[in-house]
Amino acid sequence: MWFLKASIAIFFVLVMVMTVGCSSEPEPELSYEAHIKPILKKHCYECHLVGGKGYEASGFLMDSYDNFMKGTKFGEVIIPGSAITSTLYLLVAGKTDLSIRMPHGQFPLPERQVEMIKTWIDQGAKNN
């Protein structure tokens, strides 16, 4: 009898979990121009434009979407569709050594901005 009661309880918990998961709205698509570029402009451009410390050290130029997506002289910083494997996300989310977290002198970014970068990358890092 206890097995039947436990099975029913587990069933109802699973139904509730599935209902909550199904009812959530998908993330609205984020725009590079409207959402991501303003964050970069405010926190990153100073160092990652020609002549800046970040550009000189890494070759990472943020003056255009195309240059941004090229990454650094060490490789890509964005893997469209995968924030968790994108260096940019790891750096701004504080998932790297303290000495290389970004932006230097301004870390950490506000959590909302980190989440926007993560979502935009996971959505494919589109030039929209």
N, C-alpha and C positions, 0 to 999 in steps of 0.2 A: 504493500500500500504506500509506504514512504517513497518508493521508487516512482510510482505514478505521480504523486504530488510534486516531487522534485522535477520530473520530466515536464509537467505542466508549467511549473514556475520558470524553468529554463526556456521553454517555448515562448512564454509571454515576454521574457526579457529580450529574447532574440527578435521578436516581432517589434518591440519598442525601439530597439537599436536600429533595425532596418528601416522603420518608419522615419526616425529622425534623420538617418543618412539619406533617404530618398527625398525628403522634403526640403533639403537645403538648396538654396539658389546657387547656380554656378557663379564664379567670380566674374564681375563685369570685365570686358577686355580693356586692358590698360594701353595707353598710347605712349609711344616714345616721346613725341613732341609735347604732349600735354602733361604727362606724369613723370617721366624719367628724366628728360632733358633739364627741367627746372631743378631737380635734385642735383644732377651733375654740375650744372652751372653754379649753383650756390656752394657746393662743397668740394668740387674736384677740379674745376677749370683752372683755378689759380696755379696749380702745380702741373696740370696735364695739358698745357698749351705749349707751343714752341717757346723755348727759353725757360720753362718752369722746371723746378727740381724733379718732379715726378717724370716729366717727359725726358729730361736729360738722363735720369737713372735707368728708366725702363723702356723708353721709346713709345710709351703709351700716350697717344694723342687723342684728345676728345673733341676736336674742333668740328667733327661731322659724324653722322651715324656710321658711315662707311669706315672711317679711321677708328672709331670706337670699337667696331666689330672686328677689326684686324687684330686688335690686342696689342701685346707688347713684343719687344724683340725676343722674349722668352716663350711666346705662344699666345694662344687665344685666352681671353678672360671671360668670354661668354660662350656657353654651350647652349644654343637655343633649345628650349624644352626641358632643361635640366639645371635648375639653380644649384642644387646640391653638389654638382660637379663643376660649377662655374666659379672661377677664381674671384671674380668681382664680388659675387654674393658672399663667398667665404670670408673675404677681406672686410666687407662692411658689416657683416653679421657677427664679427668677433670670433670666428671659428678658426683663426690662425694664431700664430705666435704674436704676442703683443707688439713686438718690434716692427711688424709689417702690416698691422691693421690699418684700415683706411676709414675716413681720411685722417692723415696725420694731423695732430693738434686739434682735431674736431671730433675724434672718436669718442663715444659712439654716435652714429646717426640716430635720429629719432626712430623708434621701433616701427612706426607707421611707414616711414620711408624705406626701411629695410624690407618690410613686408611687400611694399609696392615693387621694389626691385626684384624680389624673389618671384612674385606673381607674374610680372612682365616677362622674366626669363622663362618661367615654366609655361607661359602662354606662347612661347616661340620667339621672344625678343624681336618682334616685328618693327619695321620702320614705318610706323603709322602715326 
